Amino acid sequence: MHDPALKPIEDKVYAGVRLSPEDGLTLLRSRDIWTIGDMADHVRRKLHGSTTYYNINRHLNYTNLCALSCKFCSFYRKKDDPRGDVYEYSIEQIAEEARKADTGGATEMHIVGGLHPWLPFSYYTDMLRAIHEAAPRLHIKAFTAVEIVHLARISKRPRKIEAVLLELKEAGLGSLPGGGAEVFDDRVHDEAFKGKIRSDQWLEVHETAHRLGLMSNATILYGHIESLEDRVHHFVMLREAQDRAIAAGLPARFQTVIPLPFVPDDSELAHLPGPTGMDDLKMLAVSRLMLDNFAHVKAFWIMQTLPLSQLSLSFGVDDIDGTVVWYDITKVGGTDTHQEVGVPELRKAVVEAGFDPVERDTLYRRIKRDGAQWSVETDRVATGV
């Protein structure tokens, strides 16, 4: 150990004692990445041993038209955008994507998009029903909390998040992704993504989803204009929300935290450098250490790259995400929306890092596979906590 400030934290970690916000700040300020990584690896192995999860999934961004103009985002487009690449998928096109995913053996469709100013609420329920009809076995993980609030508004039920979620669930929604959280801080909100929902609404959507039996994920977007204190505050708010779900005895809760590095691209914050690989490893490790009531920590290789995600498996990460196939929101090192890693590459990355690859479905149930044919090996959800 090179940083003596980490010794009291290390004692807590090995004793299974919850870390304080001050501990989180000390970790983020420390340059002793190896000790931080060792602590996170200890917790990860205590929960999951050498098991590392991946899944066969297919992402779909159904439109890039968006009513918001977040400064960190290079994905959104406006009507008659001079860049000329505005799009929106028809229900028929979405159903065809579902059929392709199903034929390819996917277990999950991951669907998010911009806040389209004119699409009616029926578009979203029709989308879910069309996917379910085209590929009944696919789990549909769709719509960030930001989108859910938008759907409540366009359905003229802005105060009835529960009713909107129930209708989406009845149409086929299986769980919520974790996007749209960004950083839970009003200053950062007003400067970088003004107009987007604040932390209280984001948490309300997810806690309502949990009460309705829908699992969800959580994210944090770091490496832009937020402070280290903001990151810790975000972790604490997520941890407290998970505490409430556990105390209420809810079987549905947050499954996974996915720390997302800010990718400058051609956004309004393109003058910022974005986080380094060392920042990425530290955030993944600190996520594992601070969120002691979250079962899983995922490295999203689309944004962190596969080589760094491979390394992160020794820094608290137990999930390397999936095949993805198509992704338009960020394009690290390129412009192509076809961003795919095959199962052999994912498994190789895990094995080379010294871990055991295990295919999962969206709910972290193990999958038994024969080519494109698959079945759930066990109904037991790998909560780990």
TORMAR-925401 format. One record per atom (N, C-alpha, C): x, y, z. Coordinates in steps of 0.001 Angstrom, whole numbers, plus 524288, in hexadecimal, padded with zeros to 5 digits. Example, Ala and Ser with C-alpha at 12.3 -4.5 7.8 and 13.67 -1.06 7.14 Angstrom:
<nodes>
833867E9C681E78 8300C7EE6C81E78 833907F31C81E78 832327F73681BA8 835667FBDC81BE4 832648001E81EBE 
</nodes>
This chain:
<nodes>
8034A7FB5980000 800008000080000 8036C804D780000 802248087A7FC7C 8053780D3C7FC15 80284811F67FE77 7FD49811E57FEC0 7FA638164C800E1 7F868814D380651 7FACF816F880A6B 7F9348158580FBC 7F39281719810FC 7F16481AE480E13 7EBF981C8680F0F 7E81A8182C80DDE 7E9D78144280AE2 7E65580FFA80975 7E61E80BA480D8D 7E9AF80BAB81153 7E9E3807638151B 7E4CF806D18183B 7E29B80B1681A68 7DDA880A7081D3F 7D93E80878819BA 7D95F80A06814C7 7D5638083F8111A 7D61A8027580FF3 7DAE9800E480F4E 7DC0A7FB6080E58 7DA237F807812EC 7DAF47F9F3817AF 7D91F7F71681C46 7D3337F66181C19 7D06C7FA7A81A8F 7CAB57FA2981A28 7C9117F63E815F8 7CB9D7F68481182 7CA2C7F32080D22 7CAC17ED6780EA1 7CF267EC0D8110A 7D0117E69581267 7CCCB7E4D581711 7CACD7E89581A09 7C7527E74281E60 7C1977E75681CBA 7C08A7E8DF817DD 7BB307E917815F5 7B8177EDA88180D 7BACA7F1E78195D 7B8407F68F81B84 7B7237FA6D81717 7B28C7FCB581719 7B1088007181309 7B4968053B8131E 7B6118070580E71 7B95D80BA480DFC 7B6148109980E5B 7B871814A681089 7B5D6819A781128 7B6B881D0E80C52 7B3C88214B80BCC 7B4DA824F480782 7BA70826FF807AE 7BC6E827DD80C50 7C1DC829B280CCE 7C5AE8259980AC0 7C47D820A380BBD 7C7BB81C72809A1 7C7A381C81803AC 7C30381D4B8017A 7C28A81D747FBCF 7C5C1821CC7F978 7C5C2826547FBFD 7C8C882ABF7FA15 7CEA1829A87FA82 7D03A827277FEC0 7D5C2825BA7FF5F 7D773822027FB09 7D42181E437F9C2 7D55F81A937F590 7D5FE81D627F05A 7D26B820E57EF21 7D2A3823947EA1B 7D73E8275B7E9C2 7D8FE829547EE2A 7DD7982CE17EE27 7E2B082A057EE11 7E2AA825257EFBB 7E787822387F024 7E9A3820BD7EAC3 7EECE820847EA58 7F15481EC37E584 7F3338191F7E5F2 7F1EC816AC7EA49 7F3A0811467EB2A 7EFA380D8C7E8AE 7EFB280D647E389 7EBCB80A717E0A8 7EC178049F7E1CD 7F0CD802AB7E2F7 7F1637FD077E3C1 7EEDF7FB367E8D8 7EF697FE487ED01 7ECDB7FCDD7F1E9 7E6F37FD4C7F16C 7E5248015F7EEC0 7DF89801F27EDD5 7DD817FD4E7EAB7 7E0747FBCB7E6B1 7DEEB7F7537E385 7DECE7F2477E6A3 7E2A77F1827EA0F 7E2D27ECC77ED4D 7DE117EC747F0E3 7DC927F0E87F326 7D7FE7F0E77F697 7D30C7EF957F389 7D2777F2007EEF3 7CDD17F0FC7EBC5 7CDB77EB4F7E9F0 7D2427E92E7E8A1 7D2927E3C27E6E9 7D1167E00E7EB58 7D2947E16F7F017 7D11F7DE437F49F 7CB337DDF97F524 7C8917E2707F4B4 7C2E07E2867F532 7C05F7DF8F7F0AF 7C2577E06F7EC08 7C03F7DDC87E76C 7C09D7D7D77E7EF 7C51D7D5F07E9B6 7C5D47D0457EA3E 7C2947CE117EEB8 7C1CA7D1337F2BC 7BE737CF757F70D 7B8D67CEA47F52B 7B70F7D2047F196 7B1BD7D1A87EF91 7B1297CDAA7EB30 7B5017CD7A7E7A9 7B4567CA837E2D1 7B8C67C6C27E196 7BCA67C6747E4F2 7C11A7C3237E3B3 7C3BD7C4F07DEBA 7C4EF7C1477DB35 7C75D7C2B57D641 7C3667C32B7D1D0 7BE637C29C7D30E 7BA547C2EE7CF0C 7BA0D7C8657CCB9 7B9F07C8A57C790 7B93A7CD927C4C9 7B4CA7CCE37C0E4 7B0EF7D04F7C13C 7AC447CFC87BE0A 7ACB87D2B97B8DE 7AA2B7D0907B4E7 7A9647D33B7AFED 7A4187D1837ADDC 7A2027D4547AA14 79D137D29F7A7C0 79D137D39A7A1E0 799877D10179F43 798C37D1DC799AB 7940F7D5717992C 795207DA43797DA 791047DE2F797B6 791517E14179299 78D727E474791C6 78D4C7E7CC78D2D 78B0E7ED0E78EC4 78E1F7F11F78DE5 78C637F66978F29 789477F8B478AA3 7859B7FC1778BF3 782A97FEF0787FF 781B58047B789EF 7839180844786F8 7825E80DC3787FF 77E5280F61783F0 7796B80FBA7858D 775148101D781DD 7748D8157977F59 776C281986781AB 776D881EB677F49 77B29821F1781C1 77D618258E77EA6 781218294D780DA 77EC882EC578120 779DC82F5177FB0 777258344478081 77632834F578657 77772839817885D 776FE83A4078E0B 7758A83FD378F56 771EE8405679304 7704084582794CB 774638481D79831 7780F8450279A45 77C318472479DA0 7810E8487379A6F 7848284B8779CCF 7897084CFB79A51 78DCE84CB979E6A 78EB48481D7A088 792A48477E7A4A1 79817848997A279 79B2084B967A557 7A03C84D417A362 7A415848C97A2B6 7A3688449B7A5B8 7A71F840417A55D 7A5D083C887A0E7 7A15A83D5B79E46 79F438398179A96 7A03E83B26794EC 7A26A83799791DE 7A3088387D78C37 79F358352778919 79BB48327178BC2 797FA82EE67894C 7931C831BC7875D 791358357F78A65 78C1D837C47893D 78C2C83AEA7841C 787A583B0878193 786D283E1F77CD9 781B78411A77D5F 7815A8455B77A6C 77C9B8487277A18 77A40847D4774A6 775508492D7741A 772CF8490576F00 775D884C7776B30 776A584AA876676 779A684D7376274 77F3A84E8376443 7816F84AEC76741 786CA84B8076923 78A8684BF17647C 78E1884FBC76496 791AF8506076027 7953384BAC75F3C 795CD8484B76331 79907843A676278 7964783F8175F27 7912D8400475EB4 78E4283CE275AF8 78DAC8372075C24 78E7783580760ED 78E1282FE57621D 789DD82ED776635 7859A831B0765E8 78134830E87697C 77E5482BE6767F7 77CBD828D276BE6 779E28240776AAA 775FC822B476EF6 7722181FA276D85 76E9281D2877144 76CD28180476EDE 76CC8813F677202 76B4B80EC477032 7655C80E3C7701D 7636880B9A76C2E 75DE380A2E76C27 75D168055576F8F 7584C80444770F4 757267FF9777408 758C17FABA77101 757DA7FABC76BF1 7594F7F63F768B2 75F3A7F566768B5 762347F99A76867 767E77F91D76890 769C37F70276DD2 7674F7F8BC77202 768C37F6E877739 7678B7F116777C7 763117EF75775CB 761AB7E9E7775FA 765A37E6A9772EE 767797E8B076E83 76B5E7E5E676B6C 770857E57176E65 772067E98A77133 776C47E94B77467 776347E52B778AD 7718B7E4BF77ACF 770917E0C177ECF 7711C7DB4D77C7F 76F0A7DA8D777D0 76F8C7D57577547 7753F7D41D7743B 778587D7F577293 77DF27D719771B1 780A57D594776CE 77F587D85B77AEC 781AE7D72978001 7804F7D1A2781B8 77B6C7D03A78112 7799E7CB0A7829D 77C577C6CE77F62 77CBC7C7A277A51 77F547C3DF776E1 785117C3417785A 787777C78677A22 78CF17C75C77BB6 78DD47C52878128 789A47C3AC783D6 78A387C14F788F6 78A4D7C51578D7E 788EF7C9FF78C88 788F07CDDC790C8 784C57CC90794D3 785DB7CE03799A8 782067CD6B79DDB 77FA87D2A079F73 781D77D6F579D5A 780307DC2379F2C 780457E01179ABC 77C4A7E37F79AAF 77C567E84A79790 77CDF7ECD379B5B 780BE7F01F79A67 781CB7F4AA79DB4 7805D7F97D79A7B 77C467FC4679C17 77A058005B798CF 779E78059779BAA 77C898097C79973 77C3F80EDB79B65 77C8281286796B1 77AAD8174579764 77AD281B0579323 77A228208B79521 779E88243979171 77907829A9792DA 7736582A987947E 7727182F30796B3 76D18830A77983E 76A758330C7937A 7683382FB779049 765D78316A78B5C 7615B8353578C79 7616A839D4789F4 75D7083DC678B3C 757EF83C7478975 75746838DB785A2 752178382F78346 74FF3832A778368 7530982EC878489 750FD82972784A6 74D0A828DA78911 7489F8264B7881E 744AC825A478C38 746278213D78FF2 7439A8211879463 7449A81CFA7983D 7439281795795F1 73FC3817357927F 73E738122B79026 7430380FDC78D0A 746758132D78B10 74B0E8113B78837 74E4380D9A78BAE 74EC780F007909D 7522C80C1879434 74F9C806FC795F2 74A9C8071E796F5 747FA8023A7984F 7478E7FEAA79391 746A6800F578EFA 746877FDCF78A31 74BE27FB6478926 7500B7FE4B78A47 755587FC49789A3 756287F76E78CF9 754B67F7C3791E7 755747F35B7957A 752427EEA4793BA 74D757EF8D7922B 74A1A7EB2C7907D 74C2E7E8B678B7A 74E367EBF6787F2 7504A7E9EE7830B 755257E696783FB 758727E83E7878D 75D137E523788E5 75B687DFFE78B4F 757C37E04B78EE4 755FA7DB8F79196 7537D7D7B978DC5 750B17D9CB789EB 74E3C7D66178602 752587D40A78260 756367D735780D8 75A357D55777D36 75E017D19377FCD 75F2E7D26C784C4 7630C7CF397878F 7615D7CEAF78D3C 75DBB7CB3378E64 75B657CADF793A0 75F447C9DF79806 763AE7C762796DF 767537C5FC79B0D 76AFF7CA7179C81 76B717CE5C79935 76F0B7D2A379A51 76D4D7D5B579F1F 770E37D69B7A2A5 76FDF7DA2B7A700 7709C7DFB87A4F1 76CD87E3127A610 76D287E8797A438 76EC77EC017A8B6 7738B7EDEA7A85C 7757F7F1D17AC1F 7756D7F7077A945 771F67FA7F7AAEB 7710A7FF207A7B3 76FB4803EE7AAEA 77121808767A8BC 76F8480DA17AA79 7721180F497AFA5 77569813117AF49 777C08155A7B3F6 773908182E7B71D 774E78198A7BBE3 7713B81C787BF2B 76FB8821A17BC95 77366823F57B9B0 77247828D47B6E3 76E02827E27B2D6 76E5D823927B005 76A5E822417AC2F 7652A821187AED0 7654E81E667B33F 7606E81D187B5F6 75D82822147B789 76045825EB7B998 75DCB82ADE7BB05 75B9F82D8E7B628 75E8A82D537B1E2 75CB182F857ACE9 757B882CC97AB23 757898279C7ABA5 752E5824AB7AA13 74E3E826097AD7D 74F41827077B27A 74AFB828A77B5EA 748BD82DEB7B42C 74C39831577B272 74A65836807B0B0 74730836117ABB6 74927833267A7D3 7465D832F37A2D6 7415882FC97A341 740FB82C7B7A73E 73C138299F7A819 7385882CBD7AB8E 73A18831937ACC8 736F8835257B003 7360F833057B582 73A1B8302E7B781 739EE82E337BCD9 73F1682F6D7BF9D 74099834737BFC5 745C9835C77C1C4 746C08343F7C766 74294833A97CA77 74335832507CFFE 7420B82C8D7D111 74171829827CCEF 73FD6824137CD98 743DF820677CB33 74891820887CD60 74CCB81D287CB80 74B448176D7CC09 748A9816127D058 7472A810AA7D13E 7437780EB87CD04 73FA3811DF7CB90 73BE4810437C78E 73E9380F7E7C252 7423E812EB7C107 7451A8127C7BC15 7487680D8E7BC0A 74B3980C927C044 74E77807E47C098 74B2A802ED7C04E 746AE802FB7C2D4 743397FE6E7C29E 741707FD587BD0C 74019801787BA35 73E5F800BC7B4D0 742D17FEB17B167 74787800B97B243 74C0D7FED77AF54 74D3F7F92C7B0BB 74CCA7F7E57B5BB 74DC17F2847B769 749D17EECE7B4F1 744F17F0657B4CC 740E97ED207B265 741ED7EC577AC93 744797F0327AA17 745A37EFCF7A483 74A847EC907A373 74D917EB517A790 752217E7FD7A6C5 757337E9DD7A924 7573C7EE607ABB4 75C077F04B7AE26 75DC27EC9B7B27B 762D47EB137B25B 764CC7E7587B636 7681B7E9BA7BA7C 76AF67EDE77B948 76E3C7F07D7BD2E 76FF17F5C37BB09 7724E7F8F17BE73 7742C7FE167BCE1 77A1C7FE307BC9F 77C58800C17B8A4 781F6801C87B89C 78335806197BC82 78823807567BD0C 789A680B197C119 78AF7810817BF2E 78A3E8117D7BA1C 78BEF816707B7DC 788ED81B1E7B9D7 78B1081FB57B8B4 78881824967B9FF 7899D8269E7BF6C 78C60823A97C2A1 78D878257A7C7EF 79195829D77C7C7 7954B829677C431 799A782D157C3A5 79C5682DCB7C8F3 79BE8832737CB6E 79E0B833437D0B0 799E3835F57D3F8 798D8833E37D88F 794C7836067DBEF 796B583AF77DEAC 796C883F457DBDD 79858844427DE34 795AD848A47DB2C 7933784C3D7DDE8 79049850657DB4A 793C9854097D82D 79875855427DA29 79C01858B57D748 79D8A856477D214 79F12851597D240 7A09C84EA17CD73 79BEA84E1F7C9D1 7976584CF77CC14 7929B84C8D7C907 7919A851877C5F3 791C2855FC7C899 7906685AEC7C60F 7947485C9E7C211 7994585B057C2C6 79D6085CA07BF24 79DF7858EE7BA84 79D4E853DA7BB59 79E938500F7B740 799D284D7C7B4BD 7957A84CFD7B79D 790EE84A667B547 78BDF84CBC7B75D 78B84851F57B70F 786E1854B67B8E7 7821E853067B5BC 77DC48524A7B86B 77905850827B5DD 7780B84ABE7B6B5 77C38847CD7B7D2 77BA38423E7B8F1 779B88419F7BE92 7772F83D4B7BFB1 7752683C7A7C4FA 7798983C807C902 7783983E307CDB3 77C0783E407D1F4 77C1A838FD7D4C3 77F7D838AA7D89F 7805B833B27DB4E 77B6D831957DDE8 77820835127E013 7737B8332B7E2D4 76FC8830637DF16 76F23832747DA5A 76BB582FEF7D691 76E1782AE37D481 7733982AF07D38F 775D4826327D1B0 7751C821C97D5A7 776008230A7DA9B 7756B81F137DEA7 76FB981D727DF54 76C1D821257DEB7 7669281FD47DF29 7650D81BCC7DB10 766D281C7C7D643 76588818CA7D214 7678A8135B7D372 76C79813037D52C 76EBC80DE37D647 76C5080B637DB1B 76B4780E767DF10 768E980C337E3C3 7634B80A7A7E2B7 7609880D507DF5B 75B5B80BA37DDCA 75BAB806927DAB5 75F70806407D71D 76032801767D40C 7613A7FCD67D7A3 764587FD9A7DBA4 7658C7F95A7DF4C 7609B7F7887E21B 75D547FB307E3A7 758767F9B37E64D 754E57F6937E2A9 755697F7837DD98 752277F4C97D9C1 754A07EFB27D7E4 7591C7EE577DA25 75B967E9687D8C3 75F527E9AB7D43B 760DD7EE647D29F 764857EF0D7CE4D 76A027F0117D065 76DA47ECB77CF00 7731E7EDA87D04C 7751C7F25A7CD30 779537F4BB7CF1A 77B9E7F90E7CC30 781717F9617CD41 784107FC887CA1E 7899E7FD9B7CACD 78A638034E7CC3F 78F33804B67CD67 7907A80A217CEAF 7959E80B907CC17 79626810957CABC 79AFC8127A7C859 79CD88175F7CB2E 7A1A4818D27C9FE 7A3B781DF37CB4B 7A72C81F8C7C6C1 7A67C824507C4CD 7A9C28265F7C098 7ADDA829E47C315 7B2CD828827C27B 7B70482B547C524 7BB2A82D307C14B 7BE45830F67C319 7C2A8832C87BFF8 7C17A837997BCBF 7BD9483AB27BE54 7BC5583F877BB71 7BCEE8442D7BF25 7B89C8466D7C101 7B91B84B1B7C44C 7B7CD84A027CA02 7B6E6845187CB4C 7B58A843C27D0B3 7BA73843AD7D415 7B9B8844077D927 7BE0B843A97DCE2 7BE4383E267DF20 7C27383CEF7E1D5 7C2D3837E07E47A 7BEA1837697E8AE 7BD8483BC67EB42 7B95E83BC07EF32 7B41783A637ECBA 7B32883C4C7E7F7 7AE4983B117E53E 7ADDE835367E42F 7B238832DA7E2BA 7B22282D367E1A1 7B0B982A247E68F 7B30F82B9D7EAEC 7B1F6828DB7EFD3 7AC438298F7F15E 7AA4C82E4F7F0CF 7A4D382F627F216 7A13982BEF7EECA 7A27E82B4A7E9E0 79F78827F87E661 79F65822527E860 7A3F7820547E9D1 7A44881B037EBE1 7A0E481A677F0C5 7A12F81E357F436 79E4981DDF7F922 7986481DE07F822 796A28211E7F478 7910D8214A7F344 78F2F81C157F0FB 79257819BB7ED9B 790F08149B7EB7B 790C98107F7EFCE 7949E810B47F330 794F380CDD7F770 7904B80D597FB15 78EBB8121F7FC47 78A46812F17FFB4 78539811147FD27 784A6811F47F810 78003810147F54F 77FC880A1D7F570 784528079B7F4BC 78472801E67F4FE 783457FFF97FA80 78525802C67FE69 783E28016E803D7 77DFD80161804AF 77B578053980264 775AB8058D80318 772F1800DB80095 774C37FF4E7FBFC 772687FAC67F962 773387F5D07FC8E 777DB7F5347FEB0 779107F091801CE 775E57F08F806DB 775957F51D80963 772A37F58180E4A 76CD97F45980D72 76AE57F5B3808CA 765607F4B480794 7646B7EF17805E3 7689A7EC0B8056C 768147E69F803CF 766B57E5E97FE1D 768077E9CA7FAD2 766AB7E9747F54A 76A587E5B87F276 7684F7E1E57EFA8 76BBA7DE757ECA0 76E237E13B7E7F7 76B827E54D7E5F1 76D9E7E86D7E1A8 770927ED0E7E3F2 775147EE1D7E1B8 7786A7F2567E3AF 77C747F39C7DF85 780497F6D57E0E1 784AA7F7C27DD57 787F17F2C57DD07 789087F10C7D84B 78C5F7EC827D793 792147EE0B7D6F6 793097F1F67D3BA 798457F30E7D1D4 7994B7F8DF7D1CF 79E127FA6E7D2FD 79FB97FFCA7D212 7A37E7FFBF7CD75 7A2C4803787C9F1 7A619803EC7C554 7A874809647C53F 7AD3D80A107C72A 7AFD380F297C6D8 7B13E8104E7C129 7AF8B814D47BF31 7B054816307B9B6 7B40381AD57B933 7B86B81A3A7B688 7BBF081E9E7B5C7 7B9CE8226C7B1BA 7BA6A827697B2AB 7B8DA82B697AEEC 7BC4882AFA7AA0C 7B9B882AAD7A583 7BC7582A6D7A07D 7BB7F82F9379DA8 7BF7B832EF79D12 7BEA08382C79AEF 7BC3A8384479580 7BE1B834E9791E4 7BC3C834EC78C7B 7BBBF83A8E78A81 7B75F83BDE78800 7B69E8414078626 7B24B843FA78940 7B1F6842BE78E42 7AE1884536791A7 7AFC784AC7792F2 7AC5984D8C795C0 7ADA7852DC79767 7B206852EF79B75 7B32784E7B79DC5 7B76984E147A191 7BC3084B6779F20 7BC9F84BBE799EB 7C0EB849227972E 7C64084B6079896 7C64A84FFF79AED 7CB4E8525579C85 7CD8C84FAD7A158 7CA5F84C907A408 7CC4D849C27A89D 7CEFA844B77A6E6 7D2E7842F87A9CF 7D5CC83E557A81A 7D3048392E7A918 7CF558392C7ACBA 7CCF8834327AE3E 7D082831457B1FF 7CE9182D327B47B 7D1AE82A4B7B858 7D5DC826F47B5C3 7D9F7825DF7B8BA 7DE1B822647B6F0 7DCA981CBD7B837 7DFB6819127B618 7DEE98139C7B770 7DF90812A67BD3B 7E31F815777BFB2 7E3DF814E97C550 7DF11816CF7C84B 7DCC181B157C664 7D7DE81CEC7C8BF 7D3A1818BE7C855 7D35B816437C3C0 7CF6C8123C7C2EE 7D00880DBF7C6D4 7D4C880BE07C766 7D5B6807877CB04 7D459809117D098 7D5C280DC57D209 7D4A680F7F7D75E 7CEC480FF47D84C 7CBF48122B7D480 7C651812B97D534 7C39980D6C7D583 7C540809C27D25A 7C2FB8048C7D299 7C408802077D7E3 7C8D7802987D9C2 7CA428004E7DECD 7C759802EB7E34A 7C7118081C7E332 7C47080AEA7E774 7BE8C809D37E757 7BC5E8090F7E2AF 7B6E1807847E256 7B5FC802727E559 7B9837FEA37E490 7B90B7F9A47E743 7B9877FA567ED2E 7BCEE7FDCA7EED2 7BDDA7FE7A7F471 7B98F8019D7F71C 7B78E805917F487 7B38F808DA7F6F0 7AE1D806747F6A4 7ACEF803CC7F25B 7A7AA801A37F1AB 7A7877FC007F393 7A7E87FB6A7F8A4 7A8407F63A7FB04 7A3287F32E7FAB1 79ED97F5D77F960 799D77F3247F8F2 7982C7F2547F343 79BA27F34B7EF9D 79ACC7F2147EA15 79D807ECEC7E8EA 79AC47E9817E62A 79D127E4637E50D 7A1757E4B17E10D 7A0CD7E8067DD1F 7A4597E7C77D89F 7A67F7ED1F7D723 7AB417ED0C7D501 7ADB47F1A37D2A8 7AF167F0287CD12 7AD3B7F34E7C967 7AE067F21B7C3DD 7B1B07F6147C158 7B53F7F4247BE1F 7B8637F7747BABB 7B5DA7F7657B55C 7B4417FBDF7B370 7B1C47FC477AE56 7B60C7FCFF7AA45 7B7A37F8BA7A7C8 7BC407F8D57A46C 7BBB47FC9879FDD 7B6EC7FDD579E5E 7B612801A779A35 7B8BD806D379B8A 7B887808607A082 7BAB280D687A222 7C00380CE37A4B9 7C112808797A72D 7C611807DF7A9E0 7CA09804BD7A6AC 7C863802AC7A242 7CB637FF4979EC8 7CBE37F9D37A126 7CC597F5F679DC9 7CCAE7F09579FA5 7D1BB7EF867A2A8 7D6477F1787A0D3 7DB0D7F0777A3E0 7DACA7F2A67A96F 7D8B37F7697AA0E 7D8647F9877AF5C 7D4407F6A47B282 7CFF47F5197B00A 7CBF67F20F7B2C6 7CE347ECE17B4A1 7D18E7EA9B7B179 7D4347E5BF7B302 7D7757E6A17B7E7 7DA727EACF7B801 7DDA47EC107BC92 7DA3E7ED2E7C157 7D5B17EF8B7C064 7D24E7F1187C4C3 7D02F7EC727C7CC 7D0807E7CE7C58D 7CEA27E3287C856 7D1C17E2307CD4D 7D6747E45C7CD94 7D9917E40E7D264 7D8EA7E8E37D5C5 7D5367EC427D457 7D4287F10A7D745 7CE6D7F1507D8EC 7CC2E7ECC37DA35 7C6ED7ECB87DC62 7C2937EB797D89B 7C3AE7EB547D38A 7BFA17EA767CF97 7BE8E7E4A67CEFF 7B97F7E3257CEC0 7B81F7DDAB7CDEE 7B4B97DCE37C924 7B3D27E1217C61F 7B0857E0C37C17A 7B3147E3E57BD19 7B3F47E14F7B89F 7B6A07E3D07B440 7B2CC7E54D7AFEA 7ADBD7E5597B12A 7A9897E6C37AD97 7A8E17E2B07A950 7A7197E44E7A4B3 7A5967E0757A0D2 7A76A7E1AA79B55 7A4D37DF4D79792 7A66B7DFB07921C 7A4E67E4E978FB4 7A0D27E7747919E 79F017ECBF79042 79D2B7ED2A78A91 7A0907EC3C786D3 79F8E7EC3C78126 79F1E7F1BD77EEA 79B697F4D4780C1 79A717F9FE77E66 799BF7FDF4782BE 79CC48022C7826B 79C828061878697 79DF980B5D78453 79AA180F3E7851A 79B518144F7828F 79C95818C178647 79C2D817E078B5D 79C9881C4178F05 7A23381E1978FA8 7A5E681A8A79025 7AB7281BF779033 7AE618184F78C85 7B29681A7078A3B 7B5B58176778687 7BB7081882787AD 7BD8F815C778B7B 7C2F3816B478D20 7C6A78152E788B9 7C9AA818FC786E0 7CD9D817DC782EE 7CB7B816EF77D7F 7C6BD818A577C5A 7C499817C47772A 7BF4C81A3C77673 7BCC6818F777209 7B7AC81B32770D2 7B3A98170676F79 7B5228121976FAD 7B1BF80DE176DFE 7ADF280C547724D 7A8E980BF1770E7 7A50680A39774C0 7A530804527758B 7A79280177771EB 7A8117FBCD77295 7AC987FACA77654 7AB437FA1877B45 7AF2C7F93777F54 7ADDB7F3F6781D9 7B0B37F00778040 7AF617EAB8781D9 7B4447E7C27837E 7B3B97E4D1787AA 7B7BD7E1157893F 7B51C7DBC1789A0 7B7657D7E578719 7B51B7D2B87872C 7B6017CFF678C52 7B3027CBDF78D34 7B38F7C8CB791FB 7B9127C69C7929B 7BB947C48478E7D 7C0F57C29578F2A 7C4AD7C6BC7912D 7C4177CB9A78F3A 7C77F7CFD679104 7C6787D141796B7 7C1737D16679837 7C0207D28E79DA7 7C2467CE617A14E 7C16E7C98079FE7 7C3497C5357A331 7C9417C51F7A37E 7CBC87C62D79F16 7D17B7C64879F05 7D3917CA897A2A3 7D1227CF207A26D 7D2D07D3747A5CA 7D2647D1F27AB89 7CE337CF447ACEF 7CD5C7CDB07B262 7D1617C9977B402 7D2127C5A47B0BF 7D5AE7C15F7B206 7DB497C35E7B25F 7DCDF7C6BC7AEB8 7E22F7C8CE7AECB 7E33A7CC077B3B2 7DF117CE4D7B5EC 7DFA47D15C7BABC 7DFC57CDEA7BF93 7DEED7C8CC7BED7 7DF2D7C52E7C33F 7DA027C41B7C5DE 7D5A87C5147C311 7D07B7C45A7C55A 7CD5D7C0637C228 7C8C57BF0C7C421 7C57A7BB197C1AF 7C0B07BDA97BF30 7C0347BD687BA00 7BBB67BFD87B770 7B6BD7BCB17B820 7B2857BF5C7B95F 7AD647BCE47BA11 7A95F7C0367B730 7A6857BDCA7B389 7A2647C0AC7B0EA 79DBA7C1397B495 79B767C5DC7B493 796F37C70B7B7DB 792927C9347B47D 78DDE7C9567B6B7 789BB7CC657B445 789797D19E7B711 7858E7D4BF7B5EB 7852E7D9F87B832 784D87D9D07BE20 7827C7D5B27C04A 781B77D5397C5EE 786127D2297C8A1 78A587D16A7C5D4 78EF87CEB17C7E6 78DF07C8FE7C91D 78A597C6A47C636 789B07C1027C678 78D4A7BE897C26A 78FC57BA3E7C3D6 7936C7B7B67C040 790947B56A7BB91 7931D7B5E47B70E 790D77B4097B22E 793A07AF1B7B05F 790837AB4A7AEC2 7928C7A6977AC4D 791947A7267A675 795B37A6927A345 795447A7FA79DC0 7971D7A3A879A2B 794527A33E795BA 795EF79FE879161 795247A31978C72 7993A7A5F678AD5 798C17A97C78665 794F97ADE478795 791327AEA97840C 78D4C7B2C0784E3 788FC7B108788A0 788ED7ABF778A03 785087A9F878DA5 7870B7AA767933A 783A27AC29796C5 785567ACF279C24 780D67ABE879FE7 782617AB027A4B2 77E8C7AA667A8E1 780EF7AC817ADEA 77D9D7ADE17B19D 77F737AFB57B6B0 781067AB007B9E6 785F07AAEB7BB8D 788037A6787BE70 785B47A61D7C3E6 784C87AAB87C63E 7828F7AAD87CB80 77F447AFB37CC08 77AFC7AF637CEDD 777A97B3EE7CFC3 779CD7B7607D41E 77DE07B5927D6A4 780047B8A07DB03 782E37BD6C7D8EB 781537C1ED7DAA0 783D87C6CC7D8FD 788CB7C7947DC30 78D187C8C07D988 792287C94E7DC2F 7929B7CEC57DE93 78FE87CFA17E2EE 790027D4CC7E55C 795477D5FD7E7D2 797A07D2307EA40 79CD17D3007EC98 79CB97D6177F1A2 7983B7D8577F31A 797FB7DB647F7F4 7932B7D99F7FB12 
</nodes>
